[in-house]
Amino acid sequence: MSVPQTSLPNQAPPVTLEQLREALAFVTEQYDKIADSTTNVFVWLWEAIQGDFNEERTTGQIIFDTAISMIPGVDQVCDVRDIIANCKLINEDKTDTWAWVALCLTLIGLFPTLGSLVKGVLKIFFLFVRRSGGDAVVRAVEEAMTWVITFLRKREVQHYWKALKWDRLFLELANGVKAVRAQVSLAYLRRAFDRGIALMQNLVRYVKHVPFAGGRAEAAFGMVRGIRSEFDRYASRALRPVQDILDTIIRRLEIEDLYQRRGILDTGNIHFTGGLPEAQAVALMRRADPAPSWLSKGKPTKNKSLDPRTKGLRNKIDRAAGEGYPKLSDGEIRSFTVGMRQAELVGPMRLYRVVSPNNSAAGADWVTEDVWNQIMTAPDPKAAWRKHLAVWPDWNPDGQFVVYDLKPGERLKVWRGPAAAQVKEEVLPDHFLEGGWEQIKFPASGPNGGLGDAGGYYRRSADGRLTQADDMDRTRYHGLSSEEQAQYQFLREKIEHPSILGPFDTGWGYTDFDAQMIDARLGLPSLPGQVTNL
């Protein structure tokens, strides 16, 4: 007996009888039936998919279930099983929003554009989320991540994603889930439900005339169609929770991608030349031949700085500060050009900040994810960052970045707008940084600086390592002569802000000029603030 070659609703090729037997043996744990030729495979199939769905499967079963459901056709069996299980719960209480959420999560698996690997990963996340009952989605996603990684490490799954040539696996998965998230609407879910019902109808017709099994199959099919008739009435309440779940999954996958680019792991390695004093930076910029691509010659003709003395500007900013927006110094105002405005950001959202080992992670200068992607996809990301956000090398030696993670619903008042061009009028009047890309300013350390980074001054040893100085603080450091100050380097010791993730390595290196390479390179001591905090 062979499976008819019908065109199935979710576009997958038909399952073979052998594949079907193996899948059913796993789902029902009835392995003795695989070789039993007297077993009617379609009766067995219907008994399996309409039976009680086991939410308490072991983690090993979860991974195996996900892997086997990637076999073309077998995923159809699993989809129908899950739809019936969801509809049974809804049938008990149609006002149970979480039961509708669980159904919508299953229906996402029937989106025709969903790739097998993304679907497999989502199945694992969704199982853990369903178990949480909606009370601890973030925790459920975090627990699921361990098993997603286990699934992705399976040899056959590795072959699958390597064939896709996905170098940054978790970023590709996050992008795949984003594509799904963009489609989540009542209309898409309704069409997915109809595909599931059509698929179920295909299966019912194989057993409709079989005594007992046929009657149960027809009854289950009728129950599911009854739930479908009330889908629009109840499922609208599930949309927001489903979207929030997908947002949480996207954020977790993106964090895993960042984790693959973690910061300084082995402090015995040489990573940093130290901060660059302005005089040395100016000398290097003057001598560089050719000049760095981020440094423009002449004087800026666009992106000119705002003047804090402009009529009404200071009053506008001060009034906004009374409404909870950040206070801006005159220098911060001048860092913007025309287009600066107050804004309220709403999570989920990520902001990015470039830092170096001696910069604060909780500083005031950030960019959105769109601008960050614009930087990172530029032919020379470091040059794009310096040029278009107008950051002098003595301000920020770079080499690392951190992420400010706004949780869903979290609000943050900021100032945003294009960065002004920058000129060092007194020491480098004939060169400038162009500016023009959007920057965001807010005090990440909090209005009172309570979430600022911990840091300290470290003495440069003769062998190029940093050893902590005794009782050195900012006041004592600024009391030293310039020659004595050169013997010390300030380092970030710990990132205190719970929403700031990092540091991660930019991959840009820690120098802007070849001449810096001859300076003593510094080996960083083992500090929490220099090791990725995930």
C-alpha positions as CSV (number, residue, x, y, z in Angstrom):
1,M,0.0,0.0,0.0
2,S,1.4,3.4,-0.9
3,V,0.6,6.9,0.1
4,P,-1.3,8.7,-2.7
5,Q,0.8,11.5,-4.3
6,T,-1.7,14.2,-3.4
7,S,-0.6,17.9,-3.2
8,L,-0.6,18.6,0.5
9,P,-1.6,21.9,1.9
10,N,1.7,22.9,3.5
11,Q,3.6,22.3,0.3
12,A,5.7,19.4,1.7
13,P,6.2,16.2,-0.3
14,P,4.1,13.2,0.8
15,V,5.5,11.0,3.5
16,T,6.5,7.4,2.7
17,L,4.9,4.6,4.6
18,E,8.3,3.7,6.0
19,Q,8.9,7.2,7.3
20,L,5.3,7.3,8.7
21,R,5.8,4.0,10.6
22,E,9.1,5.3,12.1
23,A,7.6,8.6,13.1
24,L,4.5,6.9,14.6
25,A,6.7,4.4,16.5
26,F,8.5,7.3,18.2
27,V,5.3,9.4,18.9
28,T,3.5,6.4,20.4
29,E,6.6,4.5,21.8
30,Q,5.2,1.4,20.1
31,Y,8.4,0.3,18.3
32,D,7.2,-3.3,17.9
33,K,4.7,-2.1,15.3
34,I,7.3,-0.9,12.8
35,A,7.7,-4.4,11.3
36,D,4.1,-5.6,12.0
37,S,2.6,-5.9,8.5
38,T,-0.9,-6.5,10.0
39,T,-0.9,-3.0,11.5
40,N,-3.1,-0.6,9.5
41,V,-0.7,2.4,9.4
42,F,-3.5,4.9,8.8
43,V,-5.5,3.7,11.8
44,W,-2.3,3.8,13.9
45,L,-1.7,7.3,12.5
46,W,-5.1,8.5,13.6
47,E,-4.9,6.9,17.0
48,A,-1.5,8.7,17.5
49,I,-2.5,12.2,16.4
50,Q,-5.8,12.3,18.2
51,G,-4.5,10.8,21.5
52,D,-3.4,12.8,24.5
53,F,-0.4,14.9,23.7
54,N,2.4,14.5,26.1
55,E,3.7,17.9,27.2
56,E,6.0,16.3,29.7
57,R,8.4,14.7,27.2
58,T,12.0,14.3,28.2
59,T,14.5,16.7,26.7
60,G,15.9,13.8,24.7
61,Q,12.5,13.1,23.3
62,I,12.1,16.8,22.5
63,I,15.2,16.9,20.4
64,F,14.4,13.6,18.7
65,D,10.8,14.8,18.0
66,T,12.1,18.0,16.5
67,A,14.7,16.3,14.3
68,I,12.3,13.6,13.0
69,S,9.7,16.3,12.3
70,M,12.1,17.8,9.8
71,I,11.7,14.8,7.5
72,P,9.5,15.9,4.6
73,G,5.9,14.8,5.3
74,V,6.5,13.7,8.9
75,D,6.1,17.3,10.0
76,Q,2.5,17.2,8.7
77,V,1.8,14.4,11.2
78,C,3.2,16.4,14.0
79,D,1.3,19.6,13.0
80,V,-2.0,17.8,12.9
81,R,-1.3,16.1,16.3
82,D,-0.5,19.5,17.8
83,I,-3.6,21.2,16.4
84,I,-5.8,18.5,17.8
85,A,-4.2,18.8,21.2
86,N,-4.5,22.6,21.2
87,C,-8.2,22.4,20.1
88,K,-9.0,19.9,22.9
89,L,-7.8,22.4,25.5
90,I,-9.7,25.3,23.9
91,N,-12.8,23.1,23.7
92,E,-12.7,22.8,27.5
93,D,-12.6,26.5,28.0
94,K,-12.9,28.8,25.0
95,T,-12.1,31.9,27.2
96,D,-8.6,30.5,28.0
97,T,-6.4,33.0,26.2
98,W,-3.3,31.0,26.8
99,A,-4.9,27.9,25.0
100,W,-5.5,30.2,22.0
101,V,-1.9,31.4,22.2
102,A,-0.7,27.7,22.2
103,L,-2.9,27.1,19.1
104,C,-1.4,30.2,17.3
105,L,2.1,29.0,18.1
106,T,1.3,25.7,16.4
107,L,-0.3,27.4,13.4
108,I,2.9,29.4,12.8
109,G,4.5,26.1,12.0
110,L,2.1,25.9,9.0
111,F,3.2,29.2,7.4
112,P,4.2,28.0,3.9
113,T,7.3,30.3,3.8
114,L,8.7,28.8,7.0
115,G,12.0,26.9,6.5
116,S,12.5,23.5,8.1
117,L,15.4,24.6,10.3
118,V,13.6,27.7,11.6
119,K,10.5,25.7,12.2
120,G,12.5,23.0,14.1
121,V,14.0,25.7,16.3
122,L,10.7,27.4,16.9
123,K,9.1,24.0,17.9
124,I,11.6,23.7,20.8
125,F,11.1,27.2,22.0
126,F,7.3,26.9,21.7
127,L,7.2,23.7,23.7
128,F,9.0,25.3,26.6
129,V,6.8,28.4,26.3
130,R,3.6,26.3,26.4
131,R,4.8,24.6,29.5
132,S,5.4,27.9,31.2
133,G,1.7,28.7,30.9
134,G,2.6,32.3,30.0
135,D,3.9,33.1,33.5
136,A,7.6,33.1,32.7
137,V,8.2,33.4,29.0
138,V,11.7,34.8,29.3
139,R,12.8,32.0,31.6
140,A,11.2,29.4,29.3
141,V,13.0,30.8,26.3
142,E,16.3,30.8,28.2
143,E,15.8,27.2,29.3
144,A,14.9,26.2,25.7
145,M,18.0,27.8,24.3
146,T,20.2,25.0,25.8
147,W,18.2,22.4,23.9
148,V,18.1,24.5,20.7
149,I,21.9,24.5,20.8
150,T,21.8,20.7,21.4
151,F,19.5,20.3,18.4
152,L,21.7,22.4,16.2
153,R,24.7,20.3,17.1
154,K,23.2,17.1,15.9
155,R,25.3,15.8,13.0
156,E,22.4,15.6,10.5
157,V,21.2,19.1,11.5
158,Q,24.7,20.5,11.2
159,H,24.8,19.2,7.6
160,Y,21.5,21.0,7.0
161,W,22.6,24.5,8.1
162,K,26.1,24.2,6.7
163,A,24.5,23.4,3.3
164,L,22.7,26.7,3.7
165,K,26.1,28.4,4.1
166,W,25.1,30.1,7.3
167,D,28.3,31.4,8.9
168,R,26.4,33.3,11.6
169,L,23.8,30.6,12.4
170,F,22.0,32.4,15.2
171,L,21.8,35.7,13.4
172,E,20.2,33.8,10.4
173,L,17.8,32.1,12.7
174,A,16.9,35.4,14.3
175,N,16.3,36.9,10.9
176,G,14.1,33.9,10.0
177,V,12.0,34.4,13.1
178,K,11.8,38.1,12.3
179,A,10.3,37.2,8.9
180,V,7.7,35.0,10.7
181,R,7.0,37.8,13.2
182,A,6.2,40.2,10.4
183,Q,3.6,37.8,9.1
184,V,1.8,37.2,12.4
185,S,-1.8,38.5,11.9
186,L,-5.3,37.1,12.2
187,A,-5.4,36.7,8.4
188,Y,-2.1,34.7,8.2
189,L,-3.1,32.5,11.2
190,R,-6.5,31.9,9.7
191,R,-5.1,30.7,6.4
192,A,-2.6,28.5,8.3
193,F,-5.5,27.0,10.3
194,D,-7.3,26.3,7.0
195,R,-4.2,24.5,5.7
196,G,-4.1,22.4,8.8
197,I,-7.8,21.5,8.5
198,A,-7.3,20.6,4.8
199,L,-4.4,18.4,5.8
200,M,-6.4,16.8,8.6
201,Q,-9.2,16.1,6.1
202,N,-6.7,14.2,3.9
203,L,-5.9,12.0,6.9
204,V,-9.5,11.5,8.0
205,R,-10.5,10.1,4.6
206,Y,-8.1,7.2,5.0
207,V,-9.9,5.9,8.1
208,K,-13.5,7.3,7.8
209,H,-14.9,3.8,6.9
210,V,-12.8,1.9,9.5
211,P,-15.0,0.9,12.5
212,F,-14.4,2.8,15.7
213,A,-11.3,4.7,14.4
214,G,-13.4,6.3,11.7
215,G,-16.0,7.6,14.1
216,R,-13.4,9.0,16.5
217,A,-11.6,10.7,13.6
218,E,-14.8,12.3,12.3
219,A,-15.6,13.5,15.9
220,A,-12.1,15.0,16.3
221,F,-12.3,16.7,12.9
222,G,-15.7,18.2,13.8
223,M,-14.3,19.5,17.1
224,V,-11.4,21.2,15.3
225,R,-13.8,22.7,12.7
226,G,-15.9,24.0,15.5
227,I,-12.9,25.8,17.1
228,R,-12.1,27.2,13.6
229,S,-15.6,28.8,13.4
230,E,-14.8,30.8,16.5
231,F,-11.2,31.6,15.7
232,D,-11.7,35.3,14.9
233,R,-13.8,35.9,18.0
234,Y,-11.2,34.7,20.5
235,A,-7.8,34.5,18.7
236,S,-7.4,38.3,18.5
237,R,-6.6,38.4,22.2
238,A,-3.7,36.0,21.6
239,L,-2.0,38.1,18.9
240,R,-0.1,40.4,21.3
241,P,1.2,37.6,23.5
242,V,2.3,35.6,20.4
243,Q,4.1,38.6,19.0
244,D,5.8,39.2,22.4
245,I,6.9,35.5,22.5
246,L,8.5,35.8,19.1
247,D,10.2,39.1,20.1
248,T,11.6,37.3,23.1
249,I,12.9,34.5,20.9
250,I,14.4,36.9,18.4
251,R,16.2,38.8,21.2
252,R,17.6,35.6,22.7
253,L,18.9,34.4,19.3
254,E,20.5,37.7,18.7
255,I,22.2,37.6,22.1
256,E,23.5,34.2,21.2
257,D,24.9,35.6,17.9
258,L,26.6,38.4,20.0
259,Y,27.9,35.7,22.3
260,Q,29.8,34.1,19.4
261,R,31.6,37.5,19.1
262,R,32.3,37.9,22.8
263,G,35.0,40.2,24.1
264,I,38.3,39.5,25.7
265,L,38.5,35.9,26.8
266,D,42.2,35.3,27.5
267,T,43.8,38.2,29.3
268,G,47.2,36.8,28.8
269,N,46.9,37.9,25.2
270,I,47.9,41.4,24.1
271,H,44.8,43.4,23.1
272,F,45.1,47.1,23.9
273,T,47.6,49.9,23.3
274,G,45.8,52.2,25.8
275,G,44.0,55.5,25.5
276,L,45.4,58.0,22.9
277,P,46.2,61.5,24.3
278,E,44.9,64.3,22.1
279,A,48.4,65.6,21.3
280,Q,49.6,62.2,20.1
281,A,46.4,61.7,18.1
282,V,46.7,65.1,16.4
283,A,50.4,64.3,15.6
284,L,49.4,61.0,14.1
285,M,46.6,62.5,12.0
286,R,49.0,65.2,10.6
287,R,51.7,62.7,9.7
288,A,49.5,60.0,8.3
289,D,50.1,59.5,4.5
290,P,47.7,58.8,3.1
291,A,45.3,60.4,5.6
292,P,42.7,58.0,7.2
293,S,39.6,57.7,5.1
294,W,37.4,58.9,8.0
295,L,39.3,62.3,8.2
296,S,38.2,64.9,5.7
297,K,40.4,67.8,4.6
298,G,39.3,71.5,4.8
299,K,36.3,72.8,6.7
300,P,32.8,71.3,7.0
301,T,30.1,72.8,4.8
302,K,27.2,70.7,6.2
303,N,26.1,69.1,9.5
304,K,27.2,72.2,11.4
305,S,26.9,72.1,15.1
306,L,23.8,73.5,16.9
307,D,24.5,76.6,18.9
308,P,23.1,76.4,22.5
309,R,22.6,80.1,22.4
310,T,20.1,79.9,19.6
311,K,16.9,81.6,20.6
312,G,14.7,79.2,22.5
313,L,16.9,76.1,22.2
314,R,18.2,76.0,25.7
315,N,14.7,76.7,27.1
316,K,13.2,73.9,25.0
317,I,15.8,71.4,26.3
318,D,15.4,72.5,29.9
319,R,11.6,72.2,29.7
320,A,11.9,68.7,28.2
321,A,14.3,67.8,31.1
322,G,11.4,68.7,33.5
323,E,9.3,66.0,31.6
324,G,11.9,63.3,32.2
325,Y,14.1,63.8,29.1
326,P,17.9,63.9,29.6
327,K,19.6,67.1,30.5
328,L,22.1,68.2,27.9
329,S,25.2,70.2,28.4
330,D,26.2,72.8,25.9
331,G,28.8,70.4,24.5
332,E,26.2,67.7,24.0
333,I,24.0,70.1,22.2
334,R,26.8,71.0,19.9
335,S,27.3,67.4,19.1
336,F,24.0,67.5,17.1
337,T,23.2,69.3,13.9
338,V,19.8,70.4,12.6
339,G,17.2,67.7,13.3
340,M,17.8,67.0,16.9
341,R,14.6,66.0,18.7
342,Q,13.3,64.4,21.9
343,A,11.9,60.9,21.5
344,E,10.6,58.1,23.6
345,L,11.9,54.7,22.7
346,V,9.7,51.6,23.4
347,G,11.1,48.1,23.8
348,P,11.8,45.5,22.6
349,M,14.7,47.4,21.1
350,R,18.5,47.3,21.1
351,L,20.9,50.3,21.2
352,Y,24.6,49.9,20.5
353,R,27.6,51.8,21.8
354,V,31.3,51.5,20.7
355,V,33.7,51.5,23.6
356,S,37.3,50.5,24.3
357,P,38.7,48.9,27.5
358,N,39.1,52.3,29.1
359,N,35.6,53.7,28.1
360,S,32.5,53.5,30.1
361,A,29.9,51.0,28.9
362,A,27.2,53.2,30.5
363,G,28.1,56.3,28.6
364,A,25.7,58.7,26.9
365,D,26.3,58.1,23.2
366,W,24.4,55.3,21.4
367,V,23.0,54.3,18.0
368,T,19.9,52.3,17.0
369,E,20.1,48.8,15.5
370,D,19.5,50.3,12.0
371,V,22.4,52.6,12.3
372,W,24.6,49.8,13.8
373,N,23.8,47.6,10.8
374,Q,24.6,50.5,8.5
375,I,28.0,50.8,10.2
376,M,28.7,47.0,10.2
377,T,27.8,46.6,6.5
378,A,30.0,49.5,5.4
379,P,33.2,48.5,3.4
380,D,35.2,49.8,6.4
381,P,33.0,49.8,9.5
382,K,35.5,51.6,11.8
383,A,36.0,54.3,9.2
384,A,32.2,54.7,8.8
385,W,31.7,55.0,12.5
386,R,34.4,57.6,13.0
387,K,33.5,59.6,9.9
388,H,29.7,59.7,10.1
389,L,29.3,59.8,13.9
390,A,32.2,62.2,14.2
391,V,34.3,60.4,16.9
392,W,38.0,61.5,17.3
393,P,40.5,58.7,18.1
394,D,41.5,60.4,21.4
395,W,37.8,60.4,22.4
396,N,37.3,56.7,21.9
397,P,40.0,54.2,20.9
398,D,37.2,51.6,20.1
399,G,37.7,47.9,19.6
400,Q,34.7,46.8,21.6
401,F,30.9,47.4,21.7
402,V,28.1,47.0,24.2
403,V,24.4,46.6,23.8
404,Y,21.6,48.3,25.8
405,D,18.7,45.9,25.8
406,L,15.2,47.4,26.2
407,K,12.8,44.8,27.4
408,P,9.3,44.6,25.8
409,G,7.2,47.5,27.0
410,E,10.2,49.3,28.6
411,R,10.3,53.0,27.8
412,L,13.3,55.3,27.5
413,K,13.3,59.1,27.0
414,V,16.2,60.2,24.8
415,W,17.5,62.9,22.4
416,R,18.1,61.7,18.9
417,G,19.2,63.3,15.6
418,P,22.1,63.6,13.1
419,A,25.6,64.0,14.5
420,A,27.3,67.3,13.9
421,A,30.6,67.6,12.0
422,Q,33.6,67.9,14.4
423,V,36.6,70.2,14.1
424,K,39.6,70.7,16.4
425,E,39.9,74.4,15.7
426,E,43.0,75.1,17.8
427,V,45.1,72.1,17.0
428,L,43.8,70.7,13.7
429,P,41.8,73.5,12.0
430,D,42.2,72.2,8.4
431,H,40.6,68.8,9.0
432,F,37.2,67.6,10.2
433,L,34.9,64.6,10.8
434,E,31.8,64.7,8.6
435,G,29.0,63.5,10.9
436,G,25.5,63.2,9.6
437,W,24.4,59.8,10.9
438,E,21.8,59.5,13.6
439,Q,23.0,59.4,17.2
440,I,21.1,58.9,20.5
441,K,22.0,60.5,23.8
442,F,20.8,59.5,27.2
443,P,22.6,58.9,30.5
444,A,22.8,55.1,30.6
445,S,24.3,55.3,34.1
446,G,21.1,56.9,35.3
447,P,20.4,60.6,36.3
448,N,22.6,60.2,39.4
449,G,25.2,58.0,37.9
450,G,24.2,55.1,40.1
451,L,24.6,52.5,37.3
452,G,27.9,53.7,36.1
453,D,30.8,51.3,35.5
454,A,33.3,50.4,38.2
455,G,36.8,51.3,37.1
456,G,40.3,51.9,38.4
457,Y,43.8,53.1,37.4
458,Y,46.4,50.5,36.6
459,R,50.2,51.0,36.4
460,R,51.9,50.0,33.2
461,S,54.6,47.5,34.0
462,A,57.9,47.1,32.1
463,D,56.8,43.9,30.4
464,G,53.7,45.6,28.9
465,R,51.1,44.4,31.4
466,L,48.8,46.4,33.7
467,T,49.0,45.9,37.4
468,Q,46.7,47.7,39.7
469,A,48.1,50.7,41.6
470,D,47.5,51.0,45.3
471,D,44.9,53.6,46.4
472,M,44.8,55.3,43.0
473,D,41.6,57.2,42.4
474,R,40.5,60.0,40.0
475,T,41.5,62.8,42.4
476,R,44.9,61.5,43.0
477,Y,45.5,60.7,39.3
478,H,44.6,64.2,38.2
479,G,47.1,65.5,40.8
480,L,49.9,63.7,39.0
481,S,52.2,65.3,36.4
482,S,51.6,64.4,32.7
483,E,54.8,62.2,32.9
484,E,53.4,60.4,35.9
485,Q,49.9,60.0,34.4
486,A,51.5,58.3,31.4
487,Q,52.5,55.5,33.7
488,Y,48.9,54.6,34.4
489,Q,45.9,53.5,32.4
490,F,42.2,53.7,33.4
491,L,40.3,50.5,32.8
492,R,36.7,49.4,33.1
493,E,36.5,46.9,35.9
494,K,32.8,46.0,35.9
495,I,29.6,46.8,34.0
496,E,27.0,47.6,36.6
497,H,23.9,48.3,34.5
498,P,21.7,45.1,34.3
499,S,20.5,46.0,30.8
500,I,23.9,46.5,29.2
501,L,25.4,43.4,27.6
502,G,29.0,43.1,26.6
503,P,31.7,43.9,25.9
504,F,31.8,42.3,22.5
505,D,34.7,42.5,20.0
506,T,34.1,44.8,17.0
507,G,36.7,43.0,15.0
508,W,38.1,46.4,14.1
509,G,41.3,46.2,16.2
510,Y,42.3,48.7,18.8
511,T,44.5,51.1,16.7
512,D,43.8,53.7,14.0
513,F,47.4,54.3,12.9
514,D,50.3,52.0,12.0
515,A,52.6,54.1,14.2
516,Q,50.6,53.0,17.2
517,M,51.7,49.4,16.6
518,I,55.2,50.3,17.9
519,D,53.9,51.4,21.2
520,A,53.9,49.0,24.2
521,R,50.9,46.8,23.9
522,L,49.1,46.2,27.2
523,G,48.0,42.9,28.5
524,L,44.7,43.4,30.3
525,P,44.2,42.0,33.8
526,S,41.4,39.6,34.5
527,L,38.4,41.9,35.1
528,P,34.7,41.3,34.9
529,G,34.3,44.5,32.9
530,Q,36.6,43.2,30.2
531,V,34.9,39.8,29.8
532,T,31.5,39.4,28.1
533,N,28.8,39.4,30.8
534,L,26.3,36.9,29.3
